[in-house]
Amino acid sequence: MAENVEIDEVFLFAQFGKLMELYSQHNKLKERFLEEYPKSSVIKYPAESECESISTKFNQRAGTTIFNRALGAIDGTHIPIAVPVRLRDQYMNRKSFTSINLQAVCSSNKEFLSICVGFPGSVHDERVLQSSELFNLQNFPPPGYYLLGDSGYCCRTSPIAILTAYKRLQPLTARQKKFNELHSKARTVIECTFGALKIRWRSIFDKVLRLNLEHCVQTIAVAGIMHNICLNDGLDLIEVNNIVEDCHYEGVATNNENIDAISMRDEIANNIHM
């Protein structure tokens, strides 16, 4: 139920074999997986030398220069699973199907920087975040940088900085509306990333996972690892670059938007050329 998933080796390679069948055109993928997975984390935070490039690409996605401290986009997605009747209420999400939450942070290149998988579908994005290592270890993003998040998260500066759009709880100014538009263009890379993950391994994610809960978590984690390996080997899915996964409604998180967070957002919005 956290970022550091302990994966049973026998099960892992069984799942890997299934994914290899789906992606057999790349005959070096297995070698890369076996070489990289045991040695280091394939899903990892960027090096300091990569930060400027990541922020620049977020700006390019939005056609602006205001997000020059953005290092990632964060969101959650639901992975359909079958559960025992006694667990249905716990795993039933807002769309009325049973699922596991996958929280992820991605770069502007659709590479996973962090994943947290395993929380039941009934758990809200903000609660998943607050229970994750990303939030509690405070290792990323570094001071002075922020993640882009949707309305399911609170705009905050600590313990990690997350920049959200202005809430539509009252009429917005022209500048605030423009900020929201630019923010959406930059942030939706995470939805494209989820879309790419599910299309790349469509034979797994196009149906309900019928495994025990531990193996569901491991399957999702392995798919995320292999997604990054594919990107690192230059195997992007061009056909899904403009496909955005449907947002799952999580409501609007309004608490904990403190003065510092509001000031951060206003200062960024004030840099928009109107």
C-alpha positions as CSV (number, residue, x, y, z in Angstrom):
1,M,0.0,0.0,0.0
2,A,3.0,2.3,-0.5
3,E,5.7,3.3,-2.9
4,N,8.2,0.5,-1.9
5,V,6.2,-2.5,-3.0
6,E,7.7,-5.8,-2.0
7,I,7.3,-7.9,-5.1
8,D,7.3,-11.7,-5.0
9,E,9.9,-12.8,-7.6
10,V,8.0,-15.8,-8.9
11,F,4.8,-13.7,-9.4
12,L,6.8,-10.8,-10.8
13,F,8.4,-12.8,-13.6
14,A,5.1,-14.5,-14.3
15,Q,3.5,-11.1,-14.8
16,F,6.6,-10.0,-16.7
17,G,6.1,-12.9,-19.1
18,K,2.6,-11.8,-19.8
19,L,3.7,-8.2,-20.5
20,M,6.5,-9.4,-22.7
21,E,3.9,-11.3,-24.8
22,L,2.0,-8.0,-25.2
23,Y,5.2,-6.1,-26.1
24,S,7.2,-8.7,-27.9
25,Q,8.4,-6.4,-30.6
26,H,11.1,-5.1,-28.3
27,N,13.4,-8.1,-27.7
28,K,15.7,-6.3,-25.3
29,L,13.0,-5.3,-22.9
30,K,13.4,-8.4,-20.7
31,E,17.2,-7.9,-20.5
32,R,16.7,-4.3,-19.5
33,F,14.2,-5.2,-16.8
34,L,16.3,-7.9,-15.3
35,E,19.3,-5.6,-15.4
36,E,17.8,-2.5,-14.0
37,Y,15.1,-3.5,-11.5
38,P,17.2,-5.3,-8.9
39,K,19.9,-2.7,-9.0
40,S,18.1,0.6,-8.6
41,S,14.7,2.2,-8.6
42,V,13.4,2.6,-12.1
43,I,10.8,5.0,-10.8
44,K,12.8,7.7,-9.2
45,Y,13.0,11.4,-8.6
46,P,15.0,13.5,-11.2
47,A,18.5,14.6,-10.6
48,E,19.1,18.3,-9.8
49,S,20.6,18.7,-13.3
50,E,17.2,17.6,-14.9
51,C,15.0,20.1,-13.0
52,E,15.3,23.0,-15.4
53,S,14.6,20.8,-18.5
54,I,11.5,19.3,-16.8
55,S,10.1,22.8,-15.9
56,T,10.8,24.1,-19.4
57,K,8.8,21.2,-20.9
58,F,5.9,21.9,-18.6
59,N,5.9,25.5,-19.8
60,Q,6.0,24.3,-23.4
61,R,3.0,22.1,-22.9
62,A,1.0,25.1,-21.6
63,G,2.5,27.6,-24.0
64,T,3.7,29.9,-21.2
65,T,6.6,30.7,-19.0
66,I,4.9,30.9,-15.6
67,F,5.5,27.3,-14.5
68,N,9.3,27.5,-14.3
69,R,9.3,25.7,-10.9
70,A,7.0,22.8,-11.8
71,L,8.7,19.5,-11.4
72,G,5.8,17.1,-11.7
73,A,2.1,16.5,-12.1
74,I,0.2,14.5,-9.5
75,D,-3.1,12.7,-9.7
76,G,-4.8,9.4,-9.0
77,T,-6.5,6.8,-11.2
78,H,-8.7,3.8,-10.4
79,I,-7.7,0.3,-11.5
80,P,-10.7,-2.0,-11.6
81,I,-10.4,-5.1,-9.5
82,A,-12.6,-8.0,-8.2
83,V,-12.9,-8.2,-4.5
84,P,-14.8,-10.5,-2.0
85,V,-18.3,-9.4,-1.2
86,R,-17.2,-8.4,2.4
87,L,-14.8,-5.8,0.9
88,R,-17.1,-4.3,-1.7
89,D,-18.0,-1.2,0.2
90,Q,-14.4,-0.5,1.1
91,Y,-13.2,-0.8,-2.5
92,M,-16.3,0.8,-4.2
93,N,-15.3,4.1,-5.8
94,R,-17.4,7.1,-6.8
95,K,-18.1,5.6,-10.2
96,S,-19.7,2.6,-8.6
97,F,-17.1,-0.1,-9.4
98,T,-14.5,-1.7,-7.1
99,S,-11.0,-0.5,-7.6
100,I,-7.5,0.1,-6.2
101,N,-6.1,3.6,-6.2
102,L,-2.9,4.4,-8.1
103,Q,-1.4,7.7,-7.1
104,A,1.4,8.9,-9.4
105,V,3.6,11.8,-10.0
106,C,5.0,12.1,-13.6
107,S,7.5,14.3,-15.3
108,S,6.7,16.5,-18.3
109,N,7.9,13.5,-20.5
110,K,5.3,11.1,-19.1
111,E,7.8,9.3,-16.9
112,F,6.7,8.1,-13.5
113,L,8.6,9.8,-10.7
114,S,6.6,8.3,-7.9
115,I,3.8,5.8,-7.5
116,C,1.7,4.8,-4.5
117,V,-0.6,1.9,-5.2
118,G,-2.9,-0.2,-3.0
119,F,-5.4,2.1,-1.2
120,P,-9.0,1.1,-1.7
121,G,-11.1,2.8,-4.3
122,S,-13.3,4.6,-1.7
123,V,-10.3,6.6,-0.4
124,H,-10.1,10.2,-1.6
125,D,-7.0,11.5,-3.5
126,E,-6.1,13.9,-0.7
127,R,-6.2,11.1,1.9
128,V,-4.1,8.8,-0.3
129,L,-1.6,11.7,-0.6
130,Q,-1.4,12.3,3.1
131,S,-0.8,8.6,3.8
132,S,2.0,8.3,1.1
133,E,5.7,8.3,1.5
134,L,5.8,11.2,-1.0
135,F,4.0,13.4,1.5
136,N,5.5,12.1,4.7
137,L,9.1,11.8,3.8
138,Q,9.1,15.2,2.1
139,N,12.0,14.3,-0.3
140,F,10.3,15.6,-3.4
141,P,9.8,18.2,-4.8
142,P,12.9,20.0,-3.4
143,P,12.4,23.5,-1.8
144,G,11.4,26.1,-4.3
145,Y,9.6,23.7,-6.6
146,Y,6.1,22.4,-6.7
147,L,3.8,19.7,-8.2
148,L,0.8,20.5,-10.4
149,G,-2.4,19.0,-9.0
150,D,-6.2,19.1,-9.7
151,S,-9.0,20.2,-7.4
152,G,-8.9,16.9,-5.6
153,Y,-5.8,18.3,-3.7
154,C,-5.3,21.3,-1.5
155,C,-3.1,24.1,-2.8
156,R,-0.2,24.0,-0.3
157,T,3.4,24.9,0.3
158,S,4.1,22.3,2.9
159,P,5.0,19.6,3.7
160,I,5.3,19.4,0.0
161,A,4.3,22.1,-2.5
162,I,1.3,21.4,-4.7
163,L,-0.1,24.1,-7.0
164,T,-3.7,23.8,-7.9
165,A,-6.1,25.8,-10.0
166,Y,-8.4,28.5,-8.5
167,K,-11.5,26.9,-7.1
168,R,-14.7,27.9,-8.9
169,L,-16.5,28.6,-5.6
170,Q,-16.9,32.3,-6.6
171,P,-16.7,34.3,-9.8
172,L,-13.1,34.3,-11.1
173,T,-11.2,37.2,-12.6
174,A,-10.0,37.1,-16.2
175,R,-6.4,36.5,-14.9
176,Q,-7.6,33.6,-12.7
177,K,-9.5,32.0,-15.6
178,K,-6.4,32.3,-17.8
179,F,-4.2,30.8,-15.0
180,N,-6.6,27.8,-14.7
181,E,-6.5,27.3,-18.5
182,L,-2.7,27.3,-18.5
183,H,-2.5,25.1,-15.4
184,S,-4.8,22.5,-17.0
185,K,-2.7,22.3,-20.2
186,A,0.4,21.7,-18.1
187,R,-1.2,19.4,-15.6
188,T,-3.0,17.0,-18.0
189,V,0.3,15.3,-18.8
190,I,-0.4,13.0,-15.8
191,E,-3.7,12.0,-17.4
192,C,-1.9,11.3,-20.7
193,T,0.6,9.2,-18.7
194,F,-2.2,7.1,-17.1
195,G,-3.7,6.7,-20.6
196,A,-0.4,5.5,-22.0
197,L,0.1,3.1,-19.2
198,K,-3.4,1.5,-19.7
199,I,-3.1,1.4,-23.5
200,R,0.4,0.0,-23.5
201,W,-0.7,-2.9,-21.2
202,R,-4.3,-2.9,-22.4
203,S,-4.7,-6.6,-22.1
204,I,-4.3,-6.2,-18.3
205,F,-6.0,-2.8,-17.7
206,D,-8.9,-3.2,-20.2
207,K,-10.5,-5.7,-17.9
208,V,-11.1,-6.3,-14.2
209,L,-8.0,-7.6,-12.4
210,R,-9.0,-11.0,-10.8
211,L,-6.1,-11.6,-8.5
212,N,-5.7,-11.4,-4.7
213,L,-5.1,-7.9,-3.5
214,E,-1.4,-8.3,-3.0
215,H,-0.9,-9.5,-6.6
216,C,-3.1,-6.7,-7.9
217,V,-0.8,-4.2,-6.3
218,Q,2.3,-6.0,-7.7
219,T,0.9,-6.2,-11.2
220,I,0.2,-2.4,-11.2
221,A,3.7,-1.7,-9.8
222,V,5.4,-3.9,-12.4
223,A,3.5,-2.2,-15.2
224,G,4.6,1.2,-14.0
225,I,8.2,0.1,-13.8
226,M,8.1,-1.3,-17.3
227,H,6.4,1.8,-18.6
228,N,9.4,3.8,-17.5
229,I,11.8,1.3,-19.1
230,C,10.0,1.6,-22.4
231,L,10.2,5.4,-22.3
232,N,13.9,5.2,-21.4
233,D,14.4,3.0,-24.4
234,G,12.7,5.5,-26.7
235,L,9.5,3.5,-26.9
236,D,6.9,6.2,-26.4
237,L,3.3,5.6,-27.6
238,I,2.9,8.4,-30.2
239,E,-0.7,7.6,-30.8
240,V,-1.7,8.4,-27.2
241,N,0.3,11.7,-26.8
242,N,-2.9,13.6,-27.1
243,I,-5.2,11.2,-25.4
244,V,-6.3,12.3,-21.9
245,E,-7.7,9.8,-19.5
246,D,-11.1,10.7,-18.1
247,C,-10.7,12.5,-14.8
248,H,-12.3,10.6,-11.9
249,Y,-14.4,13.0,-9.9
250,E,-13.0,13.5,-6.4
251,G,-14.7,16.7,-5.3
252,V,-13.0,19.9,-4.4
253,A,-10.5,20.0,-1.5
254,T,-10.9,23.4,0.1
255,N,-9.3,23.0,3.5
256,N,-5.7,23.8,4.3
257,E,-5.3,26.4,1.5
258,N,-3.2,28.7,3.8
259,I,-2.0,32.2,3.1
260,D,1.4,31.0,1.8
261,A,-0.3,28.7,-0.8
262,I,-2.7,31.4,-1.9
263,S,0.2,33.9,-2.2
264,M,2.2,31.4,-4.2
265,R,-0.6,30.9,-6.7
266,D,-1.3,34.6,-7.0
267,E,2.3,35.5,-7.6
268,I,2.5,32.9,-10.4
269,A,-0.7,34.1,-11.9
270,N,0.5,37.7,-11.8
271,N,3.2,36.8,-14.3
272,I,0.7,36.0,-17.0
273,H,0.8,38.5,-19.9
274,M,-2.8,39.5,-20.5
